[in-house]
Amino acid sequence: MVETATPEVIPDIEQEQKNKTGLEPGYLVICWNDPVNFMDLVTHVFQTVFGWNKVKAEQHMLQVHNQGKSVLTRESMEKAEHYVHELQKYSLHATMERDE
Amino acid sequence: MKLIKANKERLSFQIDKKEKRALFSLLKLYPLMPAGYQRLSRSEAKSEDQELLDEALTTQRLENKRQVLAMMKAKSRFRVNKNGYRFSIKPAQLEWLLQVLNDIRLGSWLSLGSPDGAVEMFAALSEQNAPYFWAMDMAGQFQMILLHALTGEGSTQADSPPSTSREH
């Protein structure tokens, strides 16, 4: 039986690959203000998408309303994309931005 | 439209003929949001990821449209009674109905020229875009009834139309 060689992983390469595939939590999911979405709807969507309680969802909704935007979470690229898609399903104005 | 019964499996509303006609007229407009309107990022140029997001949203809209049409056709969804109809829906289905109504609301707002507030909106109102004003307002009213039914807040009836102060 042929023995399979154990792959040798060099830490730097592993780190580089991790960054390239977006596994590092370096993306901010942001919801932006608009004059048309209802506050109650925005709160509901935050609760539904992130599983937050009403108090937390309302805090972020008010931040959007009063400050023009709210950073909802900091995630890996894949997760950030997922959340943006979920928010946009409800037609909320959401984007993901690199956290620099 | 008025919530008459709610539990974990199902929500039931009393809806009269005029309201049902208005709801169906609204749903026929779906989707109203222009394809490609939503951006994945504000700071980064359009990328492959943006194309994937566009595809995902298009697929989602097609699926929503299919469900909307199925809902409008299903006689069991709207059972005739002496005051109009009894409209029944599962909580999960209510989520996509909210998505559909908000697409219509935002799409109407975009068609009105994205006005900042009520004053600007009325100033921009014309014979041509008046149907969008109707759709935006009506979609908002149905949304609030559905939201209150889901959260169990407020009265079981939308006593007054949503005011602009409740908007962002």
Chai-1 contact restraints between the chains, C-beta under 6 A:
chainA,res_idxA,chainB,res_idxB,connection_type,confidence,min_distance_angstrom,max_distance_angstrom,comment,restraint_id
A,N33,B,H168,contact,1.0,0.0,6.0,A-B,restraint_1
A,D34,B,H168,contact,1.0,0.0,6.0,A-B,restraint_2
A,P35,B,D116,contact,1.0,0.0,6.0,A-B,restraint_3
A,P35,B,E167,contact,1.0,0.0,6.0,A-B,restraint_4
A,V36,B,L106,contact,1.0,0.0,6.0,A-B,restraint_5
A,V36,B,W109,contact,1.0,0.0,6.0,A-B,restraint_6
A,V36,B,E167,contact,1.0,0.0,6.0,A-B,restraint_7
A,N37,B,H168,contact,1.0,0.0,6.0,A-B,restraint_8
A,F38,B,R166,contact,1.0,0.0,6.0,A-B,restraint_9
A,F38,B,E167,contact,1.0,0.0,6.0,A-B,restraint_10
A,M39,B,R166,contact,1.0,0.0,6.0,A-B,restraint_11
A,D40,B,L147,contact,1.0,0.0,6.0,A-B,restraint_12
A,H44,B,L147,contact,1.0,0.0,6.0,A-B,restraint_13
A,H65,B,H168,contact,1.0,0.0,6.0,A-B,restraint_14
A,H85,B,A56,contact,1.0,0.0,6.0,A-B,restraint_15
A,Q88,B,Q38,contact,1.0,0.0,6.0,A-B,restraint_16
A,K89,B,Q60,contact,1.0,0.0,6.0,A-B,restraint_17
A,K89,B,Q99,contact,1.0,0.0,6.0,A-B,restraint_18
A,Y90,B,Q99,contact,1.0,0.0,6.0,A-B,restraint_19
A,Y90,B,N102,contact,1.0,0.0,6.0,A-B,restraint_20
A,S91,B,N102,contact,1.0,0.0,6.0,A-B,restraint_21
A,S91,B,D103,contact,1.0,0.0,6.0,A-B,restraint_22
A,S91,B,L106,contact,1.0,0.0,6.0,A-B,restraint_23
A,T95,B,R39,contact,1.0,0.0,6.0,A-B,restraint_24
A,T95,B,S41,contact,1.0,0.0,6.0,A-B,restraint_25
A,T95,B,R42,contact,1.0,0.0,6.0,A-B,restraint_26
A,M96,B,S41,contact,1.0,0.0,6.0,A-B,restraint_27
A,E97,B,S41,contact,1.0,0.0,6.0,A-B,restraint_28
A,E97,B,S43,contact,1.0,0.0,6.0,A-B,restraint_29
